[in-house]
Amino acid sequence: MFTEMQMSGRRSLKEASGANPAWLAVPLVLVALITLTVGLAAGQVSHGPSAIHFFHLFLTHTLQMKAWLATVVVLLACGQLLTAAQIYRVFRFPPSGRFYQSVHRWSGRMAILLTLPVAYHCIFLLGFDTHSPRVLIHSLLGSTLYGVIVAKVLVVRSSRFANWVLPVVGGLLFLVLLGLWLTSALWFFTGAPLQYQ
C-alpha cells in the first residue's frame, strides 16, 4: 500500500513537472566525458612549449591576456547571475519583458567566446599540470569547464528536466568560472611572474 502511494506520488510529480529524474544522467555523463577528454588532451602536452605558438592579442604578454579575458568572463558571469535572478523574478528591475532574457543569452555567448583563446593556451600549450595545489585545482576546474557549459546548454534547451536543475547547473558553471579566475587571474594580478609555468 505504502509503495503504491509512493509510486502514484512520483508519477503525479513527474506528470506535473514533465521531468524524468533519469534524464539527470545525461548531463552528468556529458560533463564526465568532456572533462575526461579535455583532461587527457591537456595531459598530452609536453611542458615548456615554444613561445611561437602563444599569442596575446592586443596586450603585451599571454598571461596578461588570459588574466584580463578571464576577468571579463567572470564579470559577464556575475551579470548572468543578476539577469537570471531577474528572469526567475527574484529581483524586479525595469524594464519588464524579454529584455533580460536577451541580455542573459548574449552575455553568456560572449563569455563562452572569450574563454576560447584562454582555453587554447591552457589545453593545447600549457597542458594539465600538478606541480602545485593551485595549478592542480586550476587544471581540474579547467578540464570541467566545457563539460558544464555543454550540460547547461542541454538543460536550457530541453524540457525534460525539473525546474531546479537549470539554476543548479548555472550555479555550478558560475562556481567553476570563479574558481578558475581565483586560481589564475587573481594569482596573476597579485604579482605572479611572467612565465609559462
C-alpha positions in Angstrom: 0.0 0.0 0.0 2.7 2.4 1.0 4.7 1.6 -2.1 1.7 2.1 -4.3 1.2 5.6 -2.7 4.8 6.4 -3.3 4.6 5.3 -6.9 1.4 7.3 -7.6 3.0 10.3 -5.8 6.1 10.0 -8.0 4.0 9.6 -11.1 1.9 12.7 -10.3 5.1 14.7 -9.6 6.6 13.6 -12.8 3.5 14.3 -14.8 3.1 17.7 -13.1 6.6 18.8 -13.9 7.1 17.0 -17.2 10.5 15.9 -15.8 12.0 12.5 -15.6 14.7 12.1 -12.9 16.5 9.6 -15.1 17.4 12.4 -17.5 19.8 13.8 -14.9 22.2 11.1 -16.0 22.6 12.7 -19.5 24.2 16.0 -18.4 26.3 14.1 -15.7 27.6 11.7 -18.3 28.3 14.6 -20.7 30.2 16.5 -18.0 32.3 13.4 -17.2 33.1 12.6 -20.8 34.1 16.1 -21.8 36.1 16.6 -18.6 38.0 13.4 -19.3 38.6 14.3 -22.9 39.9 17.8 -22.2 42.0 16.5 -19.3 43.5 13.8 -21.4 44.2 16.2 -24.3 45.8 18.7 -21.9 47.8 15.9 -20.3 49.5 15.1 -23.6 51.2 18.5 -23.8 54.9 18.4 -23.1 55.7 21.2 -20.7 57.8 24.1 -21.8 56.2 24.8 -25.2 57.7 27.1 -27.8 56.7 30.7 -27.3 56.0 30.9 -31.1 52.6 29.3 -30.6 51.5 31.7 -28.0 49.6 34.9 -28.9 48.5 37.8 -26.7 46.0 39.8 -29.0 46.4 43.5 -28.1 48.2 43.0 -24.7 51.9 42.7 -24.1 52.0 39.1 -22.7 50.0 35.9 -23.0 49.4 35.6 -19.2 48.2 39.2 -19.2 45.7 38.5 -22.0 44.5 35.3 -20.2 44.0 37.1 -16.9 42.1 40.0 -18.5 39.9 37.8 -20.6 39.2 35.6 -17.6 38.2 38.7 -15.6 35.8 39.8 -18.3 34.3 36.3 -18.4 33.8 36.4 -14.6 32.2 39.9 -14.8 29.9 38.6 -17.5 29.1 35.6 -15.3 28.2 38.0 -12.5 25.8 39.7 -14.9 24.4 36.2 -15.8 23.6 35.8 -12.1 21.8 39.1 -12.0 19.8 38.6 -15.2 18.9 35.0 -14.1 17.6 36.4 -10.8 15.5 38.9 -12.8 14.2 36.2 -15.1 13.2 34.0 -12.1 11.6 37.1 -10.5 14.0 37.1 -7.5 14.6 40.8 -8.4 12.3 43.1 -10.2 14.3 45.6 -12.2 12.8 47.7 -15.0 12.3 47.2 -17.9 10.0 44.3 -18.0 9.5 41.9 -20.8 12.1 39.8 -22.6 15.0 42.3 -22.3 16.8 40.4 -19.5 16.4 37.1 -21.3 18.2 38.6 -24.4 20.9 40.1 -22.2 21.3 36.8 -20.4 21.6 34.8 -23.6 24.0 37.2 -25.4 26.3 37.8 -22.4 26.5 34.0 -22.0 27.5 33.6 -25.6 30.1 36.4 -25.3 31.5 34.8 -22.1 31.9 31.4 -23.9 33.6 33.1 -26.9 36.1 34.9 -24.6 37.0 31.6 -22.9 38.3 30.1 -26.3 41.7 31.9 -26.5 42.3 31.2 -22.8 41.3 27.5 -23.3 43.6 27.2 -26.4 46.6 28.3 -24.3 45.7 26.2 -21.3 44.7 23.0 -23.0 47.0 22.8 -26.0 50.1 24.8 -24.9 50.4 24.7 -21.1 48.6 21.4 -20.5 47.4 19.7 -17.4 49.9 20.2 -14.6 50.2 19.2 -10.9 53.3 21.0 -9.7 51.4 23.0 -7.1 48.0 22.8 -5.4 46.9 26.0 -7.2 47.9 24.6 -10.6 46.3 21.2 -9.9 43.0 22.9 -8.9 43.1 25.1 -11.9 43.8 22.1 -14.2 40.9 20.2 -12.7 38.4 23.1 -13.0 39.6 23.9 -16.5 39.0 20.4 -17.6 35.4 20.5 -16.3 34.5 23.9 -17.7 33.3 22.9 -21.2 31.5 19.9 -19.8 29.5 22.1 -17.5 28.8 24.6 -20.4 27.5 21.8 -22.6 25.4 20.4 -19.7 23.9 23.9 -19.1 23.1 24.3 -22.8 21.4 20.9 -22.8 19.3 21.7 -19.8 18.3 25.1 -21.2 17.2 23.6 -24.5 15.3 20.7 -23.0 12.0 20.5 -21.2 12.9 17.1 -19.7 14.5 18.4 -16.5 12.9 19.6 -13.3 12.8 23.3 -12.7 15.6 23.2 -10.1 18.1 21.6 -12.5 18.9 24.8 -14.5 19.7 27.0 -11.6 21.9 24.3 -10.1 23.8 23.8 -13.4 24.1 27.5 -13.9 25.4 28.0 -10.3 27.9 25.2 -10.9 29.1 26.9 -14.0 29.5 30.2 -12.1 31.5 28.4 -9.4 33.8 26.7 -11.9 34.4 30.1 -13.6 35.0 31.8 -10.3 37.4 29.0 -9.2 39.3 29.3 -12.5 39.6 33.1 -12.0 40.8 32.7 -8.4 43.5 30.2 -9.4 44.7 32.2 -12.4 43.8 35.8 -12.9 43.8 36.7 -9.2 47.2 34.9 -8.9 48.5 36.9 -11.9 47.2 40.3 -10.6 48.7 39.8 -7.2 52.2 39.5 -8.5 52.8 36.3 -10.5 56.0 36.2 -12.5 55.5 36.5 -16.3 56.4 32.9 -17.2 54.6 30.0 -18.8 54.7 27.7 -15.8 
